[in-house]
Amino acid sequence: MVKELLSAAAIVVTFAIFVPYIRSIRRGLTRPHVFSWVIWALGTFVVFLAQLAGSGGLGAWPIGVSGLITAYVAVLAYSKKSDTAVTRLDWAFLIVALAALPCWFLTSDPLWAVVILTGLDLAGFGPTFRSAYFRPHDERLGFYSLAAVRNLLSILALERYSLTTVLFPAAVGIACLAFVAMALLGCGPNVMMELSISLAAKRCSV
């Protein structure tokens, strides 16, 4: 019964995460990076299947629901032309991600599929980290904070704990926390410039 409640809570948090985020995209307030969301959609849904193969049980279903909604966000981001700035590095991330997908069909052990696709999903953070570095106000930090909470609930809801079932939600949760920390610490060049100007102004006023 506890596992069912944890899985249900993780799914509820998933919708709580995505509904405001999708509304924000529709209103033009949030401009997600299309490449990142395509990579995340592919990786998340296939990992869901791998978790089922690894006897993850109820804890795998929040990942499956997330995969479907993530695919919708990718389509919405593309239709809205949210972030059309594509660099060679972005293409490199996508190529690496797509190259990892065939490995799923070549591995009979779900663990190797999860390892490959976790790396794929983390690669998807590359363009978003780059985009947020230069435009830190284009992303909603609450989204990534709740995503970390959702992944924790998903782990707690797993019926079998192994590297196969835990690796993906744990790694993505840590990546979400790192993303939030980067944005809050003001690593973007615009923030650093504003800080430098502020410090210079204080010195002049002394």
Residue pairs with C-beta under 8 A, 6 or more apart in sequence:
3 57
3 58
3 59
3 157
3 158
3 159
4 58
4 157
6 58
6 59
6 153
6 156
6 157
7 58
7 59
7 61
7 62
7 153
7 154
7 157
9 153
9 157
10 59
10 62
10 150
10 153
10 154
10 157
11 61
11 62
11 65
13 62
13 146
13 149
13 150
13 153
14 62
14 65
14 66
14 69
14 150
15 69
16 146
17 143
17 146
17 147
17 150
18 69
18 73
20 140
20 142
20 143
21 30
21 73
21 140
21 143
22 72
22 73
22 76
24 30
24 140
25 31
25 32
25 73
25 76
25 77
25 80
25 82
26 76
26 80
28 80
30 82
30 138
30 139
30 140
31 77
31 80
31 82
31 83
31 135
31 138
32 73
32 77
32 82
32 83
32 128
32 139
33 77
33 82
33 83
33 90
33 127
33 128
33 131
34 74
34 77
34 78
34 82
34 83
34 84
35 86
35 90
35 93
35 94
35 124
35 127
36 124
36 125
36 126
36 127
36 128
36 131
37 70
37 73
37 74
37 77
37 124
38 74
38 94
38 124
39 93
39 94
39 97
39 120
39 121
39 123
39 124
40 70
40 74
40 121
40 124
41 67
41 70
41 71
41 73
41 74
42 97
42 101
42 120
43 97
43 117
43 118
43 120
43 121
43 124
44 63
44 66
44 67
44 70
44 121
45 64
45 67
45 68
45 70
45 71
46 67
46 101
46 104
46 113
46 117
47 63
47 67
47 113
47 114
47 117
47 118
47 121
47 168
48 60
48 61
48 63
48 64
48 67
50 104
50 110
50 113
50 114
50 117
50 164
51 59
51 60
51 63
51 110
51 114
51 158
51 164
51 165
51 168
52 60
53 110
54 110
54 111
54 114
54 160
54 162
54 164
54 165
55 159
55 160
55 165
56 158
56 159
56 160
56 164
56 165
57 158
57 159
57 160
58 157
58 158
58 159
59 154
59 155
59 156
59 157
59 158
59 159
59 165
60 154
60 158
60 165
62 150
62 153
62 154
62 157
63 154
63 168
63 169
66 150
77 83
83 131
83 138
85 131
87 130
89 126
89 127
89 130
90 126
90 127
90 130
93 123
93 124
93 126
93 127
96 120
96 123
97 120
97 123
97 124
100 116
100 117
100 119
100 120
100 123
101 117
101 120
103 112
103 113
103 116
104 113
104 116
104 117
107 113
107 116
110 164
111 162
111 163
111 164
114 163
114 164
114 167
114 168
115 167
117 168
118 167
118 168
118 171
118 172
121 168
121 171
121 172
122 171
122 172
122 175
125 175
125 179
128 139
128 179
129 179
129 182
131 138
131 139
132 138
132 139
132 179
132 182
132 183
132 188
133 182
133 187
133 188
133 189
134 188
134 189
134 190
135 188
136 183
136 186
136 187
136 188
136 190
136 191
139 183
141 180
141 183
141 184
144 176
144 177
144 179
144 180
145 176
145 177
145 180
147 172
147 173
147 176
148 173
148 174
148 176
148 177
148 180
151 169
151 170
151 172
151 173
151 176
152 169
152 173
154 169
155 166
155 169
155 170
155 173
158 165
158 166
186 192
186 195
